[in-house]
């Protein structure tokens, strides 16, 4: 069951990062966003690490 949630949350994270990328942030900033969002999702129990 978590695999389906994992994919859904990962998809939402990637959509957010795609939207943020239109403002041309540093690649390091996007990677930090990805890392932070995945950490929050893992803490919330939405994805496995």
Secondary structure, DSSP 4 states (H G I P E B T S, - for coil): -HHHHHHHHHHHHHHHHHHHHTT---HHHHHHHHHHHHHHHHHTTSS--
